[in-house]
Amino acid sequence: MTTSRSDSYDVVVIGAGLAGTTAGALLAQQGMRVLVADHRPYPGGVCHSFQREVFTFDVGPHLLSGCGDGWVVDQLLRRIGGREKVEFLPVDPLARGVSPITPLTSPPTEKGFWTYSPSTSPESAASSARCTGRCWPCTGRWMSCRTPSASGST
């Protein structure tokens, strides 16, 4: 990584993770002199991997939401000129839990927010419906951050 030294900056961003590098890029696009500093010798924050013997460990996020056309991650990548370098893959089911009592999958839709296996008791299914009824309104508010434009313009 190339480092640039200067006696003055308009903004110093502490942390070169996803948020810090995004903030730095957006501020630089506005003409500000920006320094993004991190205690590690490379950017990425928690989005990195490391090796132990013959094994590689990916310790970054395993799921990133808001990546579809027009959503917040898509918009940010378009603004900083990186969208064409990233391919997002759909995840379905969104999550899957397995226990001796209640297998659970979570498709990325409201109607299938929590779906129990056919062997699940009616009580568990009713509990799932109550949970969905409480959780989905919050998720819906977050999802309303999506703009109708897929062009990324704001």
Rosetta blueprint (number, residue, H / E / L):
1 M L
2 T L
3 T L
4 S L
5 R L
6 S L
7 D L
8 S L
9 Y L
10 D L
11 V E
12 V E
13 V E
14 I E
15 G L
16 A L
17 G L
18 L H
19 A H
20 G H
21 T H
22 T H
23 A H
24 G H
25 A H
26 L H
27 L H
28 A H
29 Q H
30 Q L
31 G L
32 M L
33 R L
34 V E
35 L E
36 V E
37 A E
38 D L
39 H L
40 R L
41 P L
42 Y L
43 P L
44 G L
45 G L
46 V L
47 C L
48 H L
49 S E
50 F E
51 Q E
52 R E
53 E L
54 V L
55 F E
56 T E
57 F E
58 D E
59 V L
60 G L
61 P L
62 H L
63 L L
64 L L
65 S L
66 G L
67 C L
68 G L
69 D L
70 G L
71 W L
72 V H
73 V H
74 D H
75 Q H
76 L H
77 L H
78 R H
79 R H
80 I L
81 G L
82 G L
83 R H
84 E H
85 K H
86 V L
87 E L
88 F L
89 L L
90 P L
91 V L
92 D L
93 P L
94 L L
95 A E
96 R E
97 G E
98 V L
99 S L
100 P L
101 I L
102 T L
103 P L
104 L E
105 T E
106 S E
107 P L
108 P L
109 T L
110 E L
111 K L
112 G L
113 F L
114 W L
115 T E
116 Y E
117 S L
118 P L
119 S L
120 T L
121 S L
122 P H
123 E H
124 S H
125 A H
126 A H
127 S H
128 S H
129 A H
130 R H
131 C H
132 T H
133 G H
134 R H
135 C H
136 W H
137 P H
138 C H
139 T H
140 G H
141 R H
142 W H
143 M H
144 S L
145 C L
146 R L
147 T L
148 P L
149 S L
150 A L
151 S L
152 G L
153 S L
154 T L
